[in-house]
């Protein structure tokens, strides 16, 4: 199963302080909007999303259809195929996407240690 680009989405207290901290680690702004309280930071292939006040806890994020540069992949597993696989393997989902739809969609669930996982397809 191809889950696509991986990043971690961090719930931060102060977006400006967090941006400064990760810049000191060599990350640069890759996307987002500081005025809207979210930034995507990149260092090589490592991606970190910084989100102020949008959710509690941190989230492991996968983007089917994208590489680490947010470029559309020619071959990828659609979110609906991934959702079907997870259900067939007994993984309970917190949110689902329309199985009959096409294009963008997302699903979420938690791992056995209660870590949040988001699979978010943009294409």
Backbone atoms as SQL, in Angstrom:
CREATE TABLE atoms (id INTEGER PRIMARY KEY, chain TEXT, resi INTEGER, resn TEXT, atom TEXT, x REAL, y REAL, z REAL);
INSERT INTO atoms VALUES
  (1, 'A', 1, 'UNK', 'N', 0.847, -1.171, 0.000),
  (2, 'A', 1, 'UNK', 'CA', 0.000, 0.000, 0.000),
  (3, 'A', 1, 'UNK', 'C', 0.897, 1.241, 0.000),
  (4, 'A', 2, 'UNK', 'N', 0.630, 2.160, -0.915),
  (5, 'A', 2, 'UNK', 'CA', 1.404, 3.401, -1.027),
  (6, 'A', 2, 'UNK', 'C', 0.641, 4.526, -0.333),
  (7, 'A', 3, 'UNK', 'N', 1.216, 5.040, 0.755),
  (8, 'A', 3, 'UNK', 'CA', 0.551, 6.082, 1.528),
  (9, 'A', 3, 'UNK', 'C', 0.921, 7.493, 1.084),
  (10, 'A', 4, 'UNK', 'N', 1.953, 7.638, 0.273),
  (11, 'A', 4, 'UNK', 'CA', 2.340, 8.961, -0.217),
  (12, 'A', 4, 'UNK', 'C', 3.278, 9.690, 0.721),
  (13, 'A', 5, 'UNK', 'N', 3.375, 10.993, 0.505),
  (14, 'A', 5, 'UNK', 'CA', 4.289, 11.840, 1.278),
  (15, 'A', 5, 'UNK', 'C', 3.963, 11.753, 2.766),
  (16, 'A', 6, 'UNK', 'N', 4.999, 11.749, 3.597),
  (17, 'A', 6, 'UNK', 'CA', 4.824, 11.692, 5.045),
  (18, 'A', 6, 'UNK', 'C', 5.252, 13.006, 5.677),
  (19, 'A', 7, 'UNK', 'N', 4.481, 13.432, 6.658),
  (20, 'A', 7, 'UNK', 'CA', 4.861, 14.578, 7.483),
  (21, 'A', 7, 'UNK', 'C', 4.269, 14.388, 8.864),
  (22, 'A', 8, 'UNK', 'N', 4.727, 15.177, 9.782),
  (23, 'A', 8, 'UNK', 'CA', 4.099, 15.212, 11.096),
  (24, 'A', 8, 'UNK', 'C', 3.471, 16.583, 11.266),
  (25, 'A', 9, 'UNK', 'N', 2.256, 16.588, 11.753),
  (26, 'A', 9, 'UNK', 'CA', 1.534, 17.834, 12.001),
  (27, 'A', 9, 'UNK', 'C', 1.565, 18.094, 13.503),
  (28, 'A', 10, 'UNK', 'N', 2.200, 19.192, 13.886),
  (29, 'A', 10, 'UNK', 'CA', 2.367, 19.514, 15.299),
  (30, 'A', 10, 'UNK', 'C', 1.383, 20.592, 15.737),
  (31, 'A', 11, 'UNK', 'N', 0.751, 20.346, 16.856),
  (32, 'A', 11, 'UNK', 'CA', -0.094, 21.348, 17.487),
  (33, 'A', 11, 'UNK', 'C', 0.834, 22.239, 18.316),
  (34, 'A', 12, 'UNK', 'N', 0.965, 23.508, 17.924),
  (35, 'A', 12, 'UNK', 'CA', 1.918, 24.400, 18.588),
  (36, 'A', 12, 'UNK', 'C', 1.198, 25.507, 19.358),
  (37, 'A', 13, 'UNK', 'N', 1.880, 26.032, 20.384),
  (38, 'A', 13, 'UNK', 'CA', 1.311, 27.092, 21.208),
  (39, 'A', 13, 'UNK', 'C', 1.441, 28.458, 20.556),
  (40, 'A', 14, 'UNK', 'N', 2.575, 28.687, 19.864),
  (41, 'A', 14, 'UNK', 'CA', 2.835, 29.986, 19.237),
  (42, 'A', 14, 'UNK', 'C', 3.521, 29.744, 17.903),
  (43, 'A', 15, 'UNK', 'N', 2.835, 30.011, 16.820),
  (44, 'A', 15, 'UNK', 'CA', 3.324, 29.708, 15.476),
  (45, 'A', 15, 'UNK', 'C', 4.650, 30.417, 15.168),
  (46, 'A', 16, 'UNK', 'N', 4.800, 31.662, 15.613),
  (47, 'A', 16, 'UNK', 'CA', 6.015, 32.432, 15.341),
  (48, 'A', 16, 'UNK', 'C', 7.205, 31.842, 16.080),
  (49, 'A', 17, 'UNK', 'N', 7.014, 31.489, 17.345),
  (50, 'A', 17, 'UNK', 'CA', 8.083, 30.875, 18.134),
  (51, 'A', 17, 'UNK', 'C', 8.496, 29.537, 17.530),
  (52, 'A', 18, 'UNK', 'N', 7.506, 28.741, 17.121),
  (53, 'A', 18, 'UNK', 'CA', 7.803, 27.437, 16.530),
  (54, 'A', 18, 'UNK', 'C', 8.520, 27.585, 15.190),
  (55, 'A', 19, 'UNK', 'N', 8.088, 28.546, 14.378),
  (56, 'A', 19, 'UNK', 'CA', 8.754, 28.775, 13.095),
  (57, 'A', 19, 'UNK', 'C', 10.231, 29.104, 13.332),
  (58, 'A', 20, 'UNK', 'N', 10.490, 29.995, 14.253),
  (59, 'A', 20, 'UNK', 'CA', 11.865, 30.393, 14.561),
  (60, 'A', 20, 'UNK', 'C', 12.694, 29.197, 15.027),
  (61, 'A', 21, 'UNK', 'N', 12.128, 28.384, 15.891),
  (62, 'A', 21, 'UNK', 'CA', 12.828, 27.203, 16.400),
  (63, 'A', 21, 'UNK', 'C', 13.209, 26.264, 15.257),
  (64, 'A', 22, 'UNK', 'N', 12.249, 25.924, 14.395),
  (65, 'A', 22, 'UNK', 'CA', 12.526, 24.964, 13.323),
  (66, 'A', 22, 'UNK', 'C', 13.440, 25.551, 12.246),
  (67, 'A', 23, 'UNK', 'N', 13.412, 26.857, 12.067),
  (68, 'A', 23, 'UNK', 'CA', 14.373, 27.490, 11.156),
  (69, 'A', 23, 'UNK', 'C', 15.800, 27.305, 11.672),
  (70, 'A', 24, 'UNK', 'N', 15.981, 27.347, 12.987),
  (71, 'A', 24, 'UNK', 'CA', 17.303, 27.126, 13.577),
  (72, 'A', 24, 'UNK', 'C', 17.780, 25.692, 13.356),
  (73, 'A', 25, 'UNK', 'N', 16.851, 24.778, 13.092),
  (74, 'A', 25, 'UNK', 'CA', 17.199, 23.387, 12.788),
  (75, 'A', 25, 'UNK', 'C', 17.393, 23.169, 11.284),
  (76, 'A', 26, 'UNK', 'N', 17.295, 24.244, 10.502),
  (77, 'A', 26, 'UNK', 'CA', 17.517, 24.150, 9.069),
  (78, 'A', 26, 'UNK', 'C', 16.264, 24.015, 8.228),
  (79, 'A', 27, 'UNK', 'N', 15.101, 24.118, 8.841),
  (80, 'A', 27, 'UNK', 'CA', 13.851, 24.053, 8.083),
  (81, 'A', 27, 'UNK', 'C', 13.546, 25.422, 7.475),
  (82, 'A', 28, 'UNK', 'N', 12.910, 25.416, 6.304),
  (83, 'A', 28, 'UNK', 'CA', 12.458, 26.651, 5.672),
  (84, 'A', 28, 'UNK', 'C', 10.973, 26.521, 5.368),
  (85, 'A', 29, 'UNK', 'N', 10.319, 27.650, 5.237),
  (86, 'A', 29, 'UNK', 'CA', 8.892, 27.650, 4.924),
  (87, 'A', 29, 'UNK', 'C', 8.680, 27.053, 3.532),
  (88, 'A', 30, 'UNK', 'N', 7.803, 26.067, 3.461),
  (89, 'A', 30, 'UNK', 'CA', 7.488, 25.389, 2.209),
  (90, 'A', 30, 'UNK', 'C', 6.067, 25.730, 1.754),
  (91, 'A', 31, 'UNK', 'N', 5.211, 26.024, 2.712),
  (92, 'A', 31, 'UNK', 'CA', 3.821, 26.348, 2.401),
  (93, 'A', 31, 'UNK', 'C', 3.132, 26.886, 3.633),
  (94, 'A', 32, 'UNK', 'N', 1.848, 27.165, 3.467),
  (95, 'A', 32, 'UNK', 'CA', 1.060, 27.643, 4.593),
  (96, 'A', 32, 'UNK', 'C', 0.926, 29.147, 4.627),
  (97, 'A', 33, 'UNK', 'N', 0.348, 29.634, 5.722),
  (98, 'A', 33, 'UNK', 'CA', 0.049, 31.053, 5.880),
  (99, 'A', 33, 'UNK', 'C', 0.106, 31.390, 7.364),
  (100, 'A', 34, 'UNK', 'N', 1.127, 32.101, 7.772),
  (101, 'A', 34, 'UNK', 'CA', 1.296, 32.414, 9.194),
  (102, 'A', 34, 'UNK', 'C', 0.111, 33.211, 9.744),
  (103, 'A', 35, 'UNK', 'N', -0.516, 34.027, 8.904),
  (104, 'A', 35, 'UNK', 'CA', -1.693, 34.793, 9.341),
  (105, 'A', 35, 'UNK', 'C', -2.873, 33.872, 9.664),
  (106, 'A', 36, 'UNK', 'N', -2.909, 32.733, 9.005),
  (107, 'A', 36, 'UNK', 'CA', -3.970, 31.742, 9.264),
  (108, 'A', 36, 'UNK', 'C', -3.516, 30.704, 10.276),
  (109, 'A', 37, 'UNK', 'N', -2.344, 30.926, 10.868),
  (110, 'A', 37, 'UNK', 'CA', -1.793, 30.128, 11.970),
  (111, 'A', 37, 'UNK', 'C', -1.382, 28.712, 11.573),
  (112, 'A', 38, 'UNK', 'N', -0.891, 28.542, 10.321),
  (113, 'A', 38, 'UNK', 'CA', -0.302, 27.256, 9.960),
  (114, 'A', 38, 'UNK', 'C', 0.820, 27.456, 8.954),
  (115, 'A', 39, 'UNK', 'N', 1.860, 26.641, 9.099),
  (116, 'A', 39, 'UNK', 'CA', 3.008, 26.658, 8.192),
  (117, 'A', 39, 'UNK', 'C', 3.433, 25.224, 7.914),
  (118, 'A', 40, 'UNK', 'N', 3.922, 24.989, 6.717),
  (119, 'A', 40, 'UNK', 'CA', 4.564, 23.732, 6.383),
  (120, 'A', 40, 'UNK', 'C', 6.052, 24.048, 6.230),
  (121, 'A', 41, 'UNK', 'N', 6.869, 23.372, 7.011),
  (122, 'A', 41, 'UNK', 'CA', 8.306, 23.598, 7.031),
  (123, 'A', 41, 'UNK', 'C', 9.000, 22.376, 6.431),
  (124, 'A', 42, 'UNK', 'N', 10.107, 22.629, 5.697),
  (125, 'A', 42, 'UNK', 'CA', 10.795, 21.548, 5.006),
  (126, 'A', 42, 'UNK', 'C', 12.296, 21.636, 5.222),
  (127, 'A', 43, 'UNK', 'N', 12.907, 20.467, 5.403),
  (128, 'A', 43, 'UNK', 'CA', 14.352, 20.317, 5.487),
  (129, 'A', 43, 'UNK', 'C', 14.689, 19.038, 4.742),
  (130, 'A', 44, 'UNK', 'N', 15.230, 19.138, 3.530),
  (131, 'A', 44, 'UNK', 'CA', 15.435, 17.949, 2.705),
  (132, 'A', 44, 'UNK', 'C', 14.088, 17.323, 2.390),
  (133, 'A', 45, 'UNK', 'N', 13.934, 16.050, 2.705),
  (134, 'A', 45, 'UNK', 'CA', 12.647, 15.372, 2.505),
  (135, 'A', 45, 'UNK', 'C', 11.770, 15.409, 3.750),
  (136, 'A', 46, 'UNK', 'N', 12.266, 15.980, 4.834),
  (137, 'A', 46, 'UNK', 'CA', 11.498, 16.037, 6.079),
  (138, 'A', 46, 'UNK', 'C', 10.503, 17.193, 6.040),
  (139, 'A', 47, 'UNK', 'N', 9.258, 16.881, 6.343),
  (140, 'A', 47, 'UNK', 'CA', 8.192, 17.888, 6.376),
  (141, 'A', 47, 'UNK', 'C', 7.565, 17.928, 7.766),
  (142, 'A', 48, 'UNK', 'N', 7.395, 19.142, 8.278),
  (143, 'A', 48, 'UNK', 'CA', 6.712, 19.348, 9.552),
  (144, 'A', 48, 'UNK', 'C', 5.660, 20.425, 9.343),
  (145, 'A', 49, 'UNK', 'N', 4.432, 20.107, 9.699),
  (146, 'A', 49, 'UNK', 'CA', 3.365, 21.098, 9.687),
  (147, 'A', 49, 'UNK', 'C', 3.237, 21.697, 11.073),
  (148, 'A', 50, 'UNK', 'N', 3.174, 23.006, 11.156),
  (149, 'A', 50, 'UNK', 'CA', 2.983, 23.713, 12.424),
  (150, 'A', 50, 'UNK', 'C', 1.583, 24.314, 12.409),
  (151, 'A', 51, 'UNK', 'N', 0.768, 23.979, 13.401),
  (152, 'A', 51, 'UNK', 'CA', -0.628, 24.411, 13.435),
  (153, 'A', 51, 'UNK', 'C', -0.960, 24.965, 14.812),
  (154, 'A', 52, 'UNK', 'N', -1.294, 26.227, 14.870),
  (155, 'A', 52, 'UNK', 'CA', -1.648, 26.860, 16.142),
  (156, 'A', 52, 'UNK', 'C', -3.158, 26.892, 16.303),
  (157, 'A', 53, 'UNK', 'N', -3.649, 26.225, 17.351),
  (158, 'A', 53, 'UNK', 'CA', -5.065, 26.284, 17.703),
  (159, 'A', 53, 'UNK', 'C', -6.017, 25.533, 16.778),
  (160, 'A', 54, 'UNK', 'N', -5.530, 24.626, 15.950),
  (161, 'A', 54, 'UNK', 'CA', -6.404, 23.923, 15.005),
  (162, 'A', 54, 'UNK', 'C', -6.837, 22.549, 15.495),
  (163, 'A', 55, 'UNK', 'N', -6.033, 21.896, 16.321),
  (164, 'A', 55, 'UNK', 'CA', -6.360, 20.566, 16.833),
  (165, 'A', 55, 'UNK', 'C', -5.512, 20.300, 18.060),
  (166, 'A', 56, 'UNK', 'N', -5.905, 19.284, 18.815),
  (167, 'A', 56, 'UNK', 'CA', -5.140, 18.885, 19.991),
  (168, 'A', 56, 'UNK', 'C', -4.240, 17.718, 19.634),
  (169, 'A', 57, 'UNK', 'N', -3.069, 17.669, 20.220),
  (170, 'A', 57, 'UNK', 'CA', -2.154, 16.565, 19.970),
  (171, 'A', 57, 'UNK', 'C', -1.481, 16.697, 18.616),
  (172, 'A', 58, 'UNK', 'N', -0.605, 15.763, 18.329),
  (173, 'A', 58, 'UNK', 'CA', 0.128, 15.751, 17.072),
  (174, 'A', 58, 'UNK', 'C', -0.452, 14.674, 16.168),
  (175, 'A', 59, 'UNK', 'N', -0.247, 14.811, 14.876),
  (176, 'A', 59, 'UNK', 'CA', -0.844, 13.898, 13.910),
  (177, 'A', 59, 'UNK', 'C', 0.220, 13.438, 12.915),
  (178, 'A', 60, 'UNK', 'N', 0.295, 12.131, 12.705),
  (179, 'A', 60, 'UNK', 'CA', 1.104, 11.579, 11.623),
  (180, 'A', 60, 'UNK', 'C', 0.273, 11.737, 10.353),
  (181, 'A', 61, 'UNK', 'N', 0.827, 12.373, 9.328),
  (182, 'A', 61, 'UNK', 'CA', 0.053, 12.686, 8.126),
  (183, 'A', 61, 'UNK', 'C', 0.692, 12.047, 6.895),
  (184, 'A', 62, 'UNK', 'N', -0.157, 11.439, 6.073),
  (185, 'A', 62, 'UNK', 'CA', 0.255, 10.855, 4.795),
  (186, 'A', 62, 'UNK', 'C', -0.597, 11.483, 3.700),
  (187, 'A', 63, 'UNK', 'N', 0.015, 11.765, 2.551),
  (188, 'A', 63, 'UNK', 'CA', -0.695, 12.370, 1.418),
  (189, 'A', 63, 'UNK', 'C', -0.567, 11.486, 0.175),
  (190, 'A', 64, 'UNK', 'N', -1.530, 10.569, -0.031),
  (191, 'A', 64, 'UNK', 'CA', -1.497, 9.757, -1.247),
  (192, 'A', 64, 'UNK', 'C', -1.537, 10.659, -2.483),
  (193, 'A', 65, 'UNK', 'N', -0.745, 10.289, -3.480),
  (194, 'A', 65, 'UNK', 'CA', -0.735, 11.053, -4.725),
  (195, 'A', 65, 'UNK', 'C', 0.290, 12.160, -4.763),
  (196, 'A', 66, 'UNK', 'N', 0.979, 12.410, -3.643),
  (197, 'A', 66, 'UNK', 'CA', 2.002, 13.453, -3.586),
  (198, 'A', 66, 'UNK', 'C', 3.347, 12.861, -3.210),
  (199, 'A', 67, 'UNK', 'N', 4.414, 13.473, -3.760),
  (200, 'A', 67, 'UNK', 'CA', 5.747, 13.164, -3.272),
  (201, 'A', 67, 'UNK', 'C', 6.101, 14.188, -2.191),
  (202, 'A', 68, 'UNK', 'N', 7.336, 14.148, -1.685),
  (203, 'A', 68, 'UNK', 'CA', 7.734, 15.041, -0.592),
  (204, 'A', 68, 'UNK', 'C', 7.826, 16.508, -1.009),
  (205, 'A', 69, 'UNK', 'N', 7.684, 16.793, -2.314),
  (206, 'A', 69, 'UNK', 'CA', 7.676, 18.172, -2.799),
  (207, 'A', 69, 'UNK', 'C', 6.273, 18.624, -3.187),
  (208, 'A', 70, 'UNK', 'N', 5.252, 17.862, -2.770),
  (209, 'A', 70, 'UNK', 'CA', 3.848, 18.146, -3.073),
  (210, 'A', 70, 'UNK', 'C', 3.572, 18.127, -4.575),
  (211, 'A', 71, 'UNK', 'N', 4.342, 17.312, -5.291),
  (212, 'A', 71, 'UNK', 'CA', 4.122, 17.123, -6.716),
  (213, 'A', 71, 'UNK', 'C', 3.288, 15.860, -6.912),
  (214, 'A', 72, 'UNK', 'N', 2.359, 15.908, -7.841),
  (215, 'A', 72, 'UNK', 'CA', 1.468, 14.773, -8.081),
  (216, 'A', 72, 'UNK', 'C', 2.244, 13.599, -8.667),
  (217, 'A', 73, 'UNK', 'N', 2.027, 12.439, -8.063),
  (218, 'A', 73, 'UNK', 'CA', 2.643, 11.210, -8.538),
  (219, 'A', 73, 'UNK', 'C', 1.809, 10.610, -9.662),
  (220, 'A', 74, 'UNK', 'N', 2.477, 9.956, -10.585),
  (221, 'A', 74, 'UNK', 'CA', 1.770, 9.302, -11.684),
  (222, 'A', 74, 'UNK', 'C', 1.019, 8.064, -11.184),
  (223, 'A', 75, 'UNK', 'N', 1.669, 7.280, -10.325),
  (224, 'A', 75, 'UNK', 'CA', 1.061, 6.071, -9.773),
  (225, 'A', 75, 'UNK', 'C', 0.970, 6.186, -8.259),
  (226, 'A', 76, 'UNK', 'N', -0.225, 5.996, -7.742),
  (227, 'A', 76, 'UNK', 'CA', -0.424, 6.019, -6.295),
  (228, 'A', 76, 'UNK', 'C', -1.697, 5.254, -5.960),
  (229, 'A', 77, 'UNK', 'N', -1.812, 4.858, -4.704),
  (230, 'A', 77, 'UNK', 'CA', -3.019, 4.190, -4.234),
  (231, 'A', 77, 'UNK', 'C', -4.025, 5.246, -3.796),
  (232, 'A', 78, 'UNK', 'N', -5.194, 5.226, -4.409),
  (233, 'A', 78, 'UNK', 'CA', -6.253, 6.171, -4.091),
  (234, 'A', 78, 'UNK', 'C', -6.709, 5.988, -2.640),
  (235, 'A', 79, 'UNK', 'N', -7.143, 7.063, -2.029),
  (236, 'A', 79, 'UNK', 'CA', -7.604, 7.057, -0.643),
  (237, 'A', 79, 'UNK', 'C', -8.691, 6.006, -0.400),
  (238, 'A', 80, 'UNK', 'N', -9.532, 5.763, -1.403),
  (239, 'A', 80, 'UNK', 'CA', -10.618, 4.786, -1.253),
  (240, 'A', 80, 'UNK', 'C', -10.081, 3.360, -1.190),
  (241, 'A', 81, 'UNK', 'N', -9.017, 3.091, -1.945),
  (242, 'A', 81, 'UNK', 'CA', -8.365, 1.780, -1.895),
  (243, 'A', 81, 'UNK', 'C', -7.723, 1.578, -0.527),
  (244, 'A', 82, 'UNK', 'N', -7.080, 2.615, -0.018),
  (245, 'A', 82, 'UNK', 'CA', -6.458, 2.543, 1.304),
  (246, 'A', 82, 'UNK', 'C', -7.517, 2.335, 2.374),
  (247, 'A', 83, 'UNK', 'N', -8.609, 3.081, 2.291),
  (248, 'A', 83, 'UNK', 'CA', -9.701, 2.950, 3.260),
  (249, 'A', 83, 'UNK', 'C', -10.250, 1.522, 3.265),
  (250, 'A', 84, 'UNK', 'N', -10.472, 0.966, 2.098),
  (251, 'A', 84, 'UNK', 'CA', -10.987, -0.405, 1.985),
  (252, 'A', 84, 'UNK', 'C', -10.014, -1.381, 2.636),
  (253, 'A', 85, 'UNK', 'N', -8.719, -1.224, 2.371),
  (254, 'A', 85, 'UNK', 'CA', -7.703, -2.096, 2.950),
  (255, 'A', 85, 'UNK', 'C', -7.727, -2.021, 4.486),
  (256, 'A', 86, 'UNK', 'N', -7.795, -0.817, 5.022),
  (257, 'A', 86, 'UNK', 'CA', -7.811, -0.655, 6.472),
  (258, 'A', 86, 'UNK', 'C', -9.038, -1.321, 7.085),
  (259, 'A', 87, 'UNK', 'N', -10.193, -1.121, 6.482),
  (260, 'A', 87, 'UNK', 'CA', -11.428, -1.732, 6.984),
  (261, 'A', 87, 'UNK', 'C', -11.354, -3.258, 6.927),
  (262, 'A', 88, 'UNK', 'N', -10.846, -3.783, 5.809),
  (263, 'A', 88, 'UNK', 'CA', -10.714, -5.234, 5.660),
  (264, 'A', 88, 'UNK', 'C', -9.761, -5.823, 6.692),
  (265, 'A', 89, 'UNK', 'N', -8.844, -5.015, 7.196),
  (266, 'A', 89, 'UNK', 'CA', -7.886, -5.470, 8.190),
  (267, 'A', 89, 'UNK', 'C', -8.271, -5.085, 9.618),
  (268, 'A', 90, 'UNK', 'N', -9.517, -4.692, 9.803),
  (269, 'A', 90, 'UNK', 'CA', -10.048, -4.456, 11.140),
  (270, 'A', 90, 'UNK', 'C', -9.573, -3.197, 11.822),
  (271, 'A', 91, 'UNK', 'N', -9.129, -2.213, 11.073),
  (272, 'A', 91, 'UNK', 'CA', -8.701, -0.949, 11.682),
  (273, 'A', 91, 'UNK', 'C', -9.896, -0.005, 11.724),
  (274, 'A', 92, 'UNK', 'N', -10.367, 0.339, 12.922),
  (275, 'A', 92, 'UNK', 'CA', -11.514, 1.254, 13.021),
  (276, 'A', 92, 'UNK', 'C', -11.121, 2.680, 12.624),
  (277, 'A', 93, 'UNK', 'N', -11.965, 3.310, 11.824),
  (278, 'A', 93, 'UNK', 'CA', -11.702, 4.661, 11.344),
  (279, 'A', 93, 'UNK', 'C', -12.484, 5.683, 12.151),
  (280, 'A', 94, 'UNK', 'N', -11.870, 6.807, 12.454),
  (281, 'A', 94, 'UNK', 'CA', -12.537, 7.924, 13.139),
  (282, 'A', 94, 'UNK', 'C', -13.338, 8.751, 12.156),
  (283, 'A', 95, 'UNK', 'N', -12.821, 8.858, 10.924),
  (284, 'A', 95, 'UNK', 'CA', -13.544, 9.543, 9.846),
  (285, 'A', 95, 'UNK', 'C', -13.242, 8.810, 8.550),
  (286, 'A', 96, 'UNK', 'N', -14.192, 8.861, 7.637),
  (287, 'A', 96, 'UNK', 'CA', -14.070, 8.149, 6.370),
  (288, 'A', 96, 'UNK', 'C', -14.323, 9.097, 5.213),
  (289, 'A', 97, 'UNK', 'N', -13.938, 8.646, 4.010),
  (290, 'A', 97, 'UNK', 'CA', -14.240, 9.371, 2.791),
  (291, 'A', 97, 'UNK', 'C', -15.321, 8.611, 2.037),
  (292, 'A', 98, 'UNK', 'N', -16.012, 9.278, 1.148),
  (293, 'A', 98, 'UNK', 'CA', -17.066, 8.671, 0.349),
  (294, 'A', 98, 'UNK', 'C', -16.456, 7.612, -0.563),
  (295, 'A', 99, 'UNK', 'N', -16.852, 6.368, -0.362),
  (296, 'A', 99, 'UNK', 'CA', -16.280, 5.263, -1.130),
  (297, 'A', 99, 'UNK', 'C', -16.602, 5.337, -2.613),
  (298, 'A', 100, 'UNK', 'N', -17.675, 6.017, -2.974),
  (299, 'A', 100, 'UNK', 'CA', -18.066, 6.089, -4.386),
  (300, 'A', 100, 'UNK', 'C', -17.528, 7.345, -5.073),
  (301, 'A', 101, 'UNK', 'N', -16.838, 8.198, -4.330),
  (302, 'A', 101, 'UNK', 'CA', -16.332, 9.447, -4.889),
  (303, 'A', 101, 'UNK', 'C', -15.033, 9.280, -5.645),
  (304, 'A', 102, 'UNK', 'N', -14.523, 10.385, -6.122),
  (305, 'A', 102, 'UNK', 'CA', -13.234, 10.435, -6.802),
  (306, 'A', 102, 'UNK', 'C', -12.503, 11.680, -6.345),
  (307, 'A', 103, 'UNK', 'N', -11.185, 11.689, -6.530),
  (308, 'A', 103, 'UNK', 'CA', -10.403, 12.867, -6.198),
  (309, 'A', 103, 'UNK', 'C', -10.107, 12.986, -4.721),
  (310, 'A', 104, 'UNK', 'N', -10.020, 14.236, -4.230),
  (311, 'A', 104, 'UNK', 'CA', -9.627, 14.474, -2.841),
  (312, 'A', 104, 'UNK', 'C', -10.534, 13.777, -1.826),
  (313, 'A', 105, 'UNK', 'N', -9.930, 13.414, -0.713),
  (314, 'A', 105, 'UNK', 'CA', -10.657, 12.794, 0.390),
  (315, 'A', 105, 'UNK', 'C', -9.698, 12.541, 1.530),
  (316, 'A', 106, 'UNK', 'N', -10.254, 12.250, 2.704),
  (317, 'A', 106, 'UNK', 'CA', -9.384, 11.972, 3.848),
  (318, 'A', 106, 'UNK', 'C', -10.041, 10.966, 4.778),
  (319, 'A', 107, 'UNK', 'N', -9.194, 10.282, 5.520),
  (320, 'A', 107, 'UNK', 'CA', -9.625, 9.365, 6.564),
  (321, 'A', 107, 'UNK', 'C', -8.727, 9.577, 7.769),
  (322, 'A', 108, 'UNK', 'N', -9.225, 9.229, 8.932),
  (323, 'A', 108, 'UNK', 'CA', -8.394, 9.341, 10.128),
  (324, 'A', 108, 'UNK', 'C', -8.683, 8.175, 11.058),
  (325, 'A', 109, 'UNK', 'N', -7.687, 7.868, 11.892),
  (326, 'A', 109, 'UNK', 'CA', -7.792, 6.776, 12.843),
  (327, 'A', 109, 'UNK', 'C', -6.660, 6.928, 13.846),
  (328, 'A', 110, 'UNK', 'N', -6.621, 6.080, 14.840),
  (329, 'A', 110, 'UNK', 'CA', -5.544, 6.113, 15.833),
  (330, 'A', 110, 'UNK', 'C', -4.831, 4.769, 15.850),
  (331, 'A', 111, 'UNK', 'N', -3.560, 4.811, 16.218),
  (332, 'A', 111, 'UNK', 'CA', -2.802, 3.571, 16.356),
  (333, 'A', 111, 'UNK', 'C', -3.041, 3.000, 17.753),
  (334, 'A', 112, 'UNK', 'N', -2.482, 1.834, 18.070),
  (335, 'A', 112, 'UNK', 'CA', -2.725, 1.213, 19.379),
  (336, 'A', 112, 'UNK', 'C', -2.299, 2.057, 20.574),
  (337, 'A', 113, 'UNK', 'N', -1.407, 3.039, 20.351),
  (338, 'A', 113, 'UNK', 'CA', -0.964, 3.907, 21.436),
  (339, 'A', 113, 'UNK', 'C', -1.687, 5.245, 21.446),
  (340, 'A', 114, 'UNK', 'N', -2.780, 5.318, 20.686),
  (341, 'A', 114, 'UNK', 'CA', -3.640, 6.501, 20.615),
  (342, 'A', 114, 'UNK', 'C', -2.990, 7.687, 19.895),
  (343, 'A', 115, 'UNK', 'N', -2.033, 7.400, 19.000),
  (344, 'A', 115, 'UNK', 'CA', -1.474, 8.443, 18.149),
  (345, 'A', 115, 'UNK', 'C', -2.408, 8.662, 16.974),
  (346, 'A', 116, 'UNK', 'N', -2.696, 9.905, 16.669),
  (347, 'A', 116, 'UNK', 'CA', -3.600, 10.239, 15.570),
  (348, 'A', 116, 'UNK', 'C', -2.886, 10.085, 14.224),
  (349, 'A', 117, 'UNK', 'N', -3.601, 9.491, 13.256),
  (350, 'A', 117, 'UNK', 'CA', -3.077, 9.321, 11.905),
  (351, 'A', 117, 'UNK', 'C', -4.109, 9.889, 10.927),
  (352, 'A', 118, 'UNK', 'N', -3.644, 10.729, 10.023),
  (353, 'A', 118, 'UNK', 'CA', -4.485, 11.320, 8.997),
  (354, 'A', 118, 'UNK', 'C', -3.932, 10.914, 7.635),
  (355, 'A', 119, 'UNK', 'N', -4.792, 10.398, 6.779),
  (356, 'A', 119, 'UNK', 'CA', -4.431, 10.145, 5.385),
  (357, 'A', 119, 'UNK', 'C', -5.283, 11.108, 4.572),
  (358, 'A', 120, 'UNK', 'N', -4.620, 12.069, 3.948),
  (359, 'A', 120, 'UNK', 'CA', -5.274, 13.217, 3.338),
  (360, 'A', 120, 'UNK', 'C', -4.841, 13.346, 1.875),
  (361, 'A', 121, 'UNK', 'N', -5.729, 12.955, 0.975),
  (362, 'A', 121, 'UNK', 'CA', -5.427, 12.993, -0.464),
  (363, 'A', 121, 'UNK', 'C', -5.935, 14.297, -1.053),
  (364, 'A', 122, 'UNK', 'N', -5.047, 15.028, -1.727),
  (365, 'A', 122, 'UNK', 'CA', -5.394, 16.333, -2.312),
  (366, 'A', 122, 'UNK', 'C', -5.654, 16.269, -3.804),
  (367, 'A', 123, 'UNK', 'N', -5.366, 15.142, -4.456),
  (368, 'A', 123, 'UNK', 'CA', -5.531, 15.032, -5.909),
  (369, 'A', 123, 'UNK', 'C', -6.667, 14.104, -6.266);
